[in-house]
Amino acid sequence: MQSPWNRYLVIAALALAPAVAAQGAETSVTLEDGAKVAWDDDRYLRLGARIHYDLARFSDDVTLLEDDQDFRRARLILRAGYDDWQFRADYDLGLVDGWRSLYVRYGGWQRVRVTAGNQVAPFSLDELSSSNDLAFLERSLASALSPAMLTGVAARTWGKNWSATAGVFGDELSDLDRRTADGTSVIGRFTYAPIRKRRQVLHFGLAHEYRSIDSNAEVRIRARPESRLTDERLVDTGGIAGVDSLSTTGLELMAILDNVRLQTEYMLMSLDGGPSDADFSGGYVQASWLATGERYRYSRSRGVPTAVRPKGDWGALELSLRYSMLDLDDGLVTGGEQTQVTAAVSLYLTENLRTSLNYSRYDAAPNSDGIDEDGSILMFRFQVAL
């Protein structure tokens, strides 16, 4: 869906660039982690990229899933800073093409950030973690219930062991082809880490979205079997007409003990109106282990885990296991139920270069057609992030 934010934010970037360039007397140029031209710490232009190339082999059952390979992400990233202002524009040329992050951020107040534009809505630990840093190649089945990227205005603040974010949002700038629910949302997220040490973290999170659905708009929730290299969905509510609003609550729990991370989320979505009020649920539990001894790190200001930093000459080896579920069957809605178990092996050769292998078993019982089926997926990714 097109949005006026597209035009406004690009204009803002073009207006910002000459102002930054005017500082050219003290120019420095670096090529680490992308190309960066800087005049001081707060005035810069930086060009980066995110390349994720995936291969998938499917062992299917009832629903035909064809083997494929493609650029999951092929993203160009422009960042600019001028004193207390920051600008970011991400455009993806991969499987899901279009704008991703496209926003202006103001950071002139202590421990407060205000962001306007297309951004990840403050909901879900998994969604707010960068796709570069996920333990698995795709987010869990439960992400079908989260808002993901929306266009709007959000404010974030934080303290020693907590963070809080709230905002008002419209629709997404580009069609991510996942959740259909045109309307306006109010979303808030609060995190608290009663234990936050260098090698130990205990994190709790609570998020809630209330979304008023546009008149004559349909709500549709569906999910791929944790692979973007297929367009098939085993669970799918179809279009649900007459929904007035939806409310989604998300609960988060994460524990980090040096080189081990345990993480779980549960989400409950309730529809109000339509042929029948319906409740959908989803969640996951996962465990990760850095076998080469690196520690997991955590951002207190954002309330999310951050990138793995290899310390050895041969990189960092990570082993992960996840169980996820999504239930789209309730009342008159028969969208199906699905569970999936995924094992992952990732090798972080450097902070910028990574390879990953995932094997998963899925079980739809039943799928959206009322038929039980199961199968497996083997996926490989080569990843470069600058």
C-alpha angles and dihedrals in degrees: 000000000000119000136190087234087075092063097038097050095046088052088050091053093050090049091049098050098067090047091054093043090055088073090067095127092083099035121161125183125202132176099198114117090000130324115310132183112191137178094184136333093289102039116064150120119221131183120197141160142213118208120182115172114188136192122192134190116190131202099195137185123192098348113061113236114186123212112249147163129203147132104293087188130008100169133172114205126199120187128179134178133193115176106296095356128088131186129194131183123179121183120184123209094179133094092307101041126191140063120333118170109015111159151123118230130196118205104169095118121077111263093350128109124184117195127189123188140035108345144142106283114238096259131108130017090233095052095047092052113091116256086234091063104041116122089224133045093246135025117255128276088258091068087080086079096051124089095231110182120010136162115247148085124294136176124206131191134169146185138198095301107001143063134195130193131177135169151154118245142183125192130321118273095228127030107257089183096228119090119025113198114126112199144079126303137198108201133180135177131188126187130189128188110190087179115044114157133142093269103016130061133167112189131188123184137184125187134174135187127193112189124187107210119224116248113266090015121126128221117223128176121187140147139205117227091267093285126100090198090082129058092203120111120199092191120043132152093203117218113325111201129203098031111153098191145340131218124199128186123193128195122197134193126174133168126190122192108177104286097002125082127187118189137174139169136185125195131190122190123191124193119208117204129003125100090317135000107250138190123208126188139191141166148150143210122206142173129202132188128192098214094190093060105255116142128238115244132211136205111220093190093057100026095230138109115259138215124308113246113208113220103185132073091247096048133240124307118210127189119194140177128191139181116195136176140188126190116194097163117105136128111330092345113096103181095144137241127262138183128186136188118201132186118195137191117191130182115200101200090179134342087274103039126062141160124198138186121197129185120186140175118210129196123190109190095195116358120209090280092056094253126125115231140159138184145147140255130205114195136179129190135192110199135192121177125181 
